[in-house]
Amino acid sequence: MPESSICPQCSSQYAYPMDHLMVCPECGHEWNPDEIKVEEDSSVIKDSNGNILQDGDTVVVIKDLPVKGAPKPIKAGTKVKNIRLTDGDHNIDCKIDGFGSMALKSEFVRKA
């Protein structure tokens, strides 16, 4: 069964076409099948520019990042080599010279 004929609101499989829309007889929801967004794979991690990151990549920090317990922040332009991707809010594990092991958010780095 095509994905566009399943109701996005209640997941009913009994939706039918009416003019250019699809209609669900169970919940009454109407939608345009051409406008249904394809969900992105949540396991894909992207940098601040939208480039896909992979384990072992080298990235550059794009803004000064304060570090709890450290007297100085990680400066913008710091190059981080051999990253490891993880699940969670801070989705990059790495080692930074002068700071040691830490976790970064992918939104604050760009692929080098």
C-alpha positions as CSV (number, residue, x, y, z in Angstrom):
1,M,0.0,0.0,0.0
2,P,1.5,3.4,-0.9
3,E,2.6,5.5,2.0
4,S,0.4,8.4,0.9
5,S,-2.8,6.4,1.4
6,I,-2.1,5.8,5.1
7,C,-3.5,8.6,7.3
8,P,-0.7,10.6,8.9
9,Q,-2.9,11.5,11.9
10,C,-4.4,8.1,13.0
11,S,-2.5,5.6,10.7
12,S,-5.7,4.3,9.2
13,Q,-5.2,2.3,6.1
14,Y,-8.7,3.1,4.7
15,A,-8.0,6.5,3.4
16,Y,-9.5,7.3,-0.1
17,P,-8.8,10.0,-2.7
18,M,-11.2,12.9,-3.2
19,D,-10.2,15.4,-5.9
20,H,-6.5,16.1,-5.2
21,L,-6.7,15.3,-1.5
22,M,-6.7,12.1,0.6
23,V,-9.5,11.7,3.2
24,C,-9.5,9.4,6.2
25,P,-13.0,8.0,7.0
26,E,-12.1,7.1,10.6
27,C,-10.8,10.5,11.9
28,G,-11.9,12.9,9.1
29,H,-8.4,14.2,8.4
30,E,-7.7,15.5,4.9
31,W,-4.2,15.9,3.4
32,N,-2.4,16.5,0.2
33,P,-0.2,13.4,-0.5
34,D,2.3,15.6,-2.5
35,E,3.0,17.6,0.6
36,I,3.9,14.8,3.0
37,K,7.5,15.3,4.1
38,V,9.9,12.4,4.0
39,E,11.2,12.0,7.5
40,E,15.0,12.2,7.8
41,D,16.9,9.3,9.3
42,S,17.6,10.3,12.9
43,S,20.9,8.5,12.9
44,V,22.4,10.9,10.4
45,I,24.4,13.6,12.2
46,K,25.1,16.8,10.4
47,D,27.4,19.8,11.1
48,S,26.3,23.4,11.2
49,N,26.5,23.7,7.4
50,G,24.4,20.5,6.8
51,N,27.3,18.2,5.9
52,I,27.0,14.6,7.0
53,L,29.5,13.7,9.7
54,Q,31.1,10.2,10.1
55,D,33.4,8.6,12.7
56,G,37.0,9.6,12.2
57,D,36.2,13.0,10.5
58,T,38.1,16.2,11.4
59,V,35.9,19.2,12.4
60,V,36.5,22.8,13.3
61,V,34.8,24.6,16.2
62,I,32.8,27.6,14.9
63,K,32.4,29.6,18.1
64,D,34.0,30.0,21.5
65,L,32.6,27.2,23.8
66,P,32.8,27.7,27.5
67,V,33.9,24.6,29.5
68,K,32.7,24.0,33.0
69,G,35.7,23.9,35.4
70,A,38.1,25.2,32.8
71,P,39.6,28.7,33.1
72,K,39.3,29.4,29.4
73,P,36.9,28.4,26.6
74,I,37.5,26.3,23.5
75,K,38.3,28.9,20.9
76,A,36.6,29.2,17.6
77,G,38.8,27.7,14.9
78,T,40.1,24.8,17.1
79,K,40.6,21.8,14.9
80,V,39.3,18.5,16.4
81,K,40.6,15.3,14.8
82,N,39.2,11.7,14.8
83,I,35.7,12.4,16.2
84,R,33.4,9.6,17.3
85,L,29.7,10.0,16.8
86,T,27.2,9.0,19.6
87,D,23.5,9.2,20.4
88,G,22.2,12.0,22.7
89,D,22.3,15.7,22.9
90,H,26.1,16.0,22.7
91,N,26.6,13.7,19.7
92,I,30.3,14.0,19.2
93,D,33.0,12.5,21.5
94,C,36.5,13.7,20.9
95,K,39.8,14.7,22.5
96,I,40.9,18.3,22.3
97,D,44.5,19.2,22.9
98,G,44.7,21.2,26.2
99,F,41.3,20.1,27.4
100,G,41.2,16.3,27.1
101,S,38.1,14.1,26.4
102,M,34.8,15.9,25.9
103,A,31.5,15.8,24.2
104,L,30.4,18.4,21.6
105,K,27.2,19.3,19.9
106,S,27.3,18.9,16.1
107,E,25.7,22.3,15.7
108,F,28.8,24.1,16.9
109,V,31.3,22.4,14.5
110,R,31.8,22.3,10.7
111,K,33.5,19.6,8.7
112,A,37.2,20.5,7.9
